[in-house]
Amino acid sequence: MTRTRWIVVGILASVVAVIVAVVTVVAVTGPQDPREFVAEKYQRARQLDQANDGLAFTTAAAPAAVAAAIAKATEPRDRRNTGDNHYLRFDKDLVAVSPHAGGSLVLVDSWANGTRRHHSHTSTYGWTSGSAAGDYRGGGSDSGGK
């Protein structure tokens, strides 16, 4: 090969290496799953679990700080609060953070169960118990199915 070809091959190899590095960093540092993040970061409190698989966790930190930490790591679709109660909306989950024993209670629910459980708050945000991803297509006897 000529010197020019070696230079071109070297430049192309460098560009490919940079692209691979960027893709790897983005894949590794992307948003975490909210269930995994909460389970890794906060103390499991089975005695505070709610009906229909509402998983409870506790921490000494204030609700606003906890909600901010979860939101930063997981990138929710929406985040709202009513007073000291914070709600983080995800495609498949709803995370509620509320005051508890001088710290916070973090309750992780499926989207449908979470919006039903916290309906008195989340309904004012326009959140319904249908899919957060907008996958609901109605019903009825002649809906055509999905």
N, C-alpha and C positions, 0 to 999 in steps of 0.2 A: 504494500500500500504506500501511497505517496504521503508526504507529510501533511498535506491539506486534508486528505481523507481521515488520517488519524485525528486531526484536530476536530473535524466534524463529528466523528464517532465519539470522541471524548465529550464534546458539548452535548450531544444527544444523550449519552449515558448520564451525564450530570443532570440534565433536565428530567429524565425519567426517575432518577434517584430522589430529586427534590419532590416530584409529584407523589411518589410512593411515601415519602416521609410525611408530607402534608396529609395525605389520606389516612395514614396510620394515626397521626396525632388527632385528627378530627374524629376518627372512629373510637379511639380510646377515651377521649375527653368529652364525648357527647353527653347529653343528659342521661342521668340514671333513671332506672325504673323507680317510681315513688315507693312501692312496697319494699323493694330491696334497700333503698336508702334509709327509710324509716326504721326498718328492722336492724340495720347495721349501726345506726346512730343513736337510737333511743332504747330505753329499758322496757322490755316486754312486760305487760301487766295483765296477765290472763284473767285475773279476778275482776277486771274492769271491762272485759270483752262485752260487746253488745250482741243482741239477737241477730240472726242472719249473717253471721261471719264478720261482724264489726270488730276488727282487731285493735286492741288498745295498747298504747305505749305511753310512758311517762318520762318527764325530764324536769329538772329544776329551773330551766330557762323560761322566760316570759313568752306567752303565746305569739306576740308579734315577732320576736327574734326567732322562734322556732319556725314559724310560717315562712319567714324570709330565708332561712337556711334551706328549708325544703324546696322552696321555689327556685333558689339559686342553683341547686344541684339537679333539679328535675325538670325545669321549664314547663310549668303547667299551662294548659290552654287558656285558663282564666284564674284570677285570684281576687277574692272579695273578702270583706270583713263586715261584721255587724257587732259593733262594740269591741269587746275582747275576743270574740269568736271569729276565727279565720277559716276560710274554705278555699281549697285548691282543687281546681277542676282538671281532670285528665281524661283521655279518651276512654279508659276502662275503669278508672278509679276516682273516688272523691276522698280527699284527706281533710279532716276537720281538726282544728287545733283550738282548744279552749282552756281557760284557767282551771287548775286543779291543785289543791294542797300547796299553794305558794309557788307552783310551777305550771306545767302544762300537761294536758291530756291530749295525745295525738290518736285520733281514731281513723283507721284506714278501712274503707268500705269499697265494695264494687260500686260502679257509677249508679246503677239503678237503686241499690239498697241505700246508698249514701244520700241520694236526692230525696228518697222517701223519708229516711230518718230525719233529715234536716230540712224538710219541706218548708217549715215555717220561716226559715231564713232564705234558703236557696231559691224558692219560687219567686221572691222579689227580685232576683237577678235574671229571671227569665230562664233559669235552668229547670228542665223537666226530667222525669225519670226515664225518658227515652234515651237512646244512645247519644253520648256527648259528641260523637263523630258525625252525627247527622245521618245515621244509617237507617233510621226508622222510616218505613214506607207506608204506614197506615195499616188498616185492617178492614174488617168487614167481609161480607160473604162474596163480594165480587171484586176483591182487590187485585186479583191476578197473581198474587204471591210474589216471591222475590226471585 
